[in-house]
Amino acid sequence: FGIADKMMNLKPQVAAKHVSSRPLPASLRTCLPGCGDRVTNMLLTAASAIAICTAQPSYALPAPGNEPGRCTIQAFDKFASTRAQFSMEASSGGMAEALVDVRGCDFHGANLNQKVLSGVLMVDANCEGCSIRNAEISRADLRGTNFKGVSFEDSNLYGAMLNGADLRGANFENAILTNTSFGKDEKGNWAQLQGAHFEGALLSSSDVERLCVNPNIDDSVRRYELGCRASK
């Protein structure tokens, strides 16, 4: 299916949070002079919603195990339909039974077309030369992984974390890259994007602004495919 079909099915999931309607203490109200309880509560509620939407998953994980089949292509079939529909819960540790942990695994040259990688833990893995077309990869943790020469054509990478990943020569043609991160990993290494292409990729203006901060994008791609603003 095409990009339009994916957008019809793309449903960003935001965890519902209860916001108290009780009046704020006077000490807090003084932070916003002239505003009543109602207005102040509305502003704090909006700030809370933004924090919920933009927070990255963070939870403690044990070292990768040695269970049979952990580093096989079949591992991505585990609760695939559930992870595709509930990628936020899967990526935040809220669905332990659906956890797919392939950290450090070697998938060199594997065919992962149409696979469900949503919510998977794929940190520091090797997927050089893989084909991952028309796949569901929303909210996957892919930091530091080797994706050199990988095709992500027509894939949904909504909210995926590619910080510090090796994406040299990768192809993101017609991919959904909303809220996808291409920044630094915990070691301070930028995602490597030399030779990567983004023609037809779905990116908002804020997505483009964040992506263009990465210094490893080819000048021609920066100018003609992403429309990055010239640095001052």
C-alpha positions as CSV (number, residue, x, y, z in Angstrom):
1,F,0.0,0.0,0.0
2,G,1.0,3.6,-0.5
3,I,1.8,6.5,1.8
4,A,-1.9,7.7,1.7
5,D,-3.1,4.4,3.0
6,K,-0.6,4.4,5.8
7,M,-1.6,7.9,6.9
8,M,-5.2,6.7,7.1
9,N,-4.2,4.0,9.5
10,L,-1.6,6.0,11.4
11,K,-3.1,6.6,14.8
12,P,-0.6,8.2,17.2
13,Q,-1.3,6.8,20.7
14,V,-1.2,9.1,23.7
15,A,-1.6,7.6,27.2
16,A,-4.5,9.2,29.0
17,K,-3.6,10.9,32.2
18,H,-5.9,12.3,34.9
19,V,-5.5,16.0,35.5
20,S,-6.7,17.3,38.8
21,S,-9.4,20.0,38.7
22,R,-8.7,21.1,42.3
23,P,-7.7,24.8,42.7
24,L,-4.0,25.5,42.7
25,P,-2.2,26.7,45.9
26,A,-1.7,30.4,46.2
27,S,2.0,29.9,45.9
28,L,1.6,28.5,42.4
29,R,-1.0,31.0,41.3
30,T,1.5,33.8,41.9
31,C,3.7,32.4,39.2
32,L,1.1,33.6,36.7
33,P,0.0,37.1,37.9
34,G,-3.6,38.0,36.9
35,C,-4.6,34.5,36.0
36,G,-7.3,32.6,37.8
37,D,-7.3,29.0,38.8
38,R,-9.1,28.0,35.6
39,V,-6.7,29.6,33.2
40,T,-3.7,28.4,35.2
41,N,-4.9,24.9,35.3
42,M,-5.5,25.0,31.5
43,L,-2.0,26.1,30.9
44,L,-0.5,23.4,33.1
45,T,-2.7,20.8,31.5
46,A,-1.5,21.8,28.1
47,A,2.1,21.6,29.3
48,S,1.5,18.1,30.7
49,A,0.0,17.0,27.4
50,I,3.0,18.2,25.5
51,A,5.3,16.3,27.9
52,I,3.4,13.1,27.5
53,C,3.5,13.3,23.7
54,T,7.2,14.1,23.4
55,A,8.6,11.9,26.2
56,Q,10.9,9.1,25.0
57,P,10.5,5.7,26.6
58,S,12.9,5.2,29.5
59,Y,13.0,2.0,31.7
60,A,15.6,-0.2,33.1
61,L,16.4,-3.4,31.1
62,P,18.5,-6.4,32.0
63,A,21.4,-7.4,29.7
64,P,20.3,-9.2,26.5
65,G,19.6,-12.9,27.2
66,N,20.6,-16.0,25.3
67,E,17.2,-17.6,24.8
68,P,16.8,-19.7,21.7
69,G,15.6,-17.8,18.6
70,R,16.2,-14.3,20.1
71,C,18.4,-13.3,17.1
72,T,16.3,-14.9,14.3
73,I,14.1,-13.2,11.8
74,Q,11.1,-15.1,13.3
75,A,11.6,-13.1,16.5
76,F,9.9,-10.1,14.8
77,D,6.7,-12.2,14.4
78,K,6.2,-12.3,18.2
79,F,2.9,-10.5,18.9
80,A,3.4,-8.7,15.6
81,S,-0.2,-7.5,15.2
82,T,-0.4,-6.3,18.8
83,R,2.9,-4.4,18.6
84,A,1.8,-2.8,15.3
85,Q,-1.4,-1.5,17.0
86,F,0.0,-0.7,20.4
87,S,3.6,0.4,19.7
88,M,3.6,3.0,22.5
89,E,2.8,0.4,25.1
90,A,5.3,-2.1,23.6
91,S,8.1,0.4,23.5
92,S,7.6,1.8,27.0
93,G,7.7,-1.6,28.7
94,G,4.0,-1.8,29.4
95,M,3.6,-5.1,27.5
96,A,6.4,-7.4,28.8
97,E,4.9,-10.4,27.1
98,A,5.2,-8.7,23.7
99,L,8.8,-7.5,24.2
100,V,11.1,-8.2,21.3
101,D,14.7,-7.8,22.4
102,V,17.2,-8.1,19.6
103,R,19.9,-5.9,21.0
104,G,23.3,-6.7,19.5
105,C,21.9,-9.3,17.1
106,D,23.4,-9.8,13.6
107,F,20.8,-9.6,10.8
108,H,23.3,-8.7,8.0
109,G,21.6,-8.8,4.6
110,A,18.3,-10.0,6.0
111,N,15.0,-9.5,4.1
112,L,12.7,-7.8,6.6
113,N,10.2,-6.4,4.1
114,Q,6.7,-6.1,5.5
115,K,7.9,-7.2,9.0
116,V,6.6,-5.6,12.2
117,L,9.5,-4.0,14.0
118,S,7.2,-1.6,16.0
119,G,8.3,-1.2,19.6
120,V,11.4,-3.6,19.3
121,L,14.6,-3.1,21.1
122,M,17.3,-3.2,18.4
123,V,20.1,-1.2,19.9
124,D,23.6,-1.8,18.6
125,A,22.5,-4.5,16.2
126,N,23.9,-5.2,12.7
127,C,21.5,-4.9,9.9
128,E,23.8,-3.7,7.2
129,G,22.5,-4.4,3.7
130,C,19.0,-5.4,5.0
131,S,15.8,-4.7,3.1
132,I,13.1,-3.2,5.3
133,R,10.6,-2.0,2.8
134,N,6.9,-1.5,3.5
135,A,7.5,-2.4,7.2
136,E,6.0,-1.2,10.5
137,I,8.8,0.3,12.6
138,S,6.9,2.8,14.8
139,R,8.5,3.7,18.1
140,A,11.3,1.2,17.7
141,D,14.6,1.7,19.6
142,L,17.2,1.5,16.9
143,R,20.0,3.5,18.5
144,G,23.5,2.7,17.4
145,T,22.5,0.0,15.0
146,N,24.2,-0.5,11.6
147,F,21.7,0.2,8.9
148,K,24.3,0.9,6.2
149,G,22.8,0.7,2.7
150,V,19.3,-0.3,4.0
151,S,16.1,0.5,2.1
152,F,13.3,1.8,4.3
153,E,11.1,2.6,1.3
154,D,7.3,3.0,2.2
155,S,7.9,2.0,5.8
156,N,6.3,3.6,8.9
157,L,9.0,4.8,11.3
158,Y,6.8,7.1,13.3
159,G,8.6,8.0,16.6
160,A,11.5,5.6,15.9
161,M,14.8,6.4,17.6
162,L,17.8,6.3,15.2
163,N,20.2,8.3,17.3
164,G,23.8,7.3,16.6
165,A,22.8,4.7,14.0
166,D,24.9,4.1,10.9
167,L,22.5,5.1,8.1
168,R,25.0,5.8,5.3
169,G,23.5,5.1,2.0
170,A,20.1,4.4,3.5
171,N,16.9,5.1,1.4
172,F,13.9,6.6,3.2
173,E,11.9,7.2,0.0
174,N,8.2,7.7,0.8
175,A,8.7,6.6,4.4
176,I,6.8,8.1,7.4
177,L,9.4,9.9,9.5
178,T,7.1,11.9,11.8
179,N,8.8,12.3,15.2
180,T,11.7,10.1,14.1
181,S,15.0,11.1,15.8
182,F,18.3,11.2,14.0
183,G,20.3,12.8,16.7
184,K,23.1,11.7,19.1
185,D,23.3,8.5,21.1
186,E,24.3,8.3,24.7
187,K,28.0,8.3,23.6
188,G,27.5,11.6,21.8
189,N,27.7,10.1,18.3
190,W,25.4,11.6,15.6
191,A,23.4,9.3,13.3
192,Q,25.5,8.9,10.1
193,L,23.5,10.0,7.2
194,Q,26.1,10.4,4.4
195,G,24.6,9.2,1.2
196,A,21.1,8.8,2.7
197,H,18.1,10.0,0.7
198,F,14.7,11.3,1.8
199,E,12.8,11.9,-1.4
200,G,9.0,11.8,-0.8
201,A,9.4,11.1,2.9
202,L,6.7,12.4,5.3
203,L,8.3,15.0,7.5
204,S,6.7,18.0,9.2
205,S,8.5,21.4,9.3
206,S,9.6,20.7,12.9
207,D,10.8,17.2,11.9
208,V,12.9,18.8,9.1
209,E,14.3,21.4,11.4
210,R,15.5,18.8,13.9
211,L,16.9,16.6,11.1
212,C,18.8,19.4,9.5
213,V,20.8,19.9,12.7
214,N,22.6,16.6,12.0
215,P,26.0,17.6,10.4
216,N,26.3,14.3,8.5
217,I,23.8,15.0,5.7
218,D,25.0,15.5,2.2
219,D,24.8,19.1,1.1
220,S,22.7,18.3,-2.0
221,V,20.2,16.3,0.1
222,R,20.1,19.0,2.7
223,R,19.3,21.6,0.1
224,Y,17.1,19.8,-2.5
225,E,15.4,17.0,-0.6
226,L,15.0,18.4,2.9
227,G,15.0,22.1,2.2
228,C,17.2,22.9,5.2
229,R,17.6,26.5,6.0
230,A,21.1,27.9,5.5
231,S,23.0,28.1,8.7
232,K,23.8,31.5,9.9
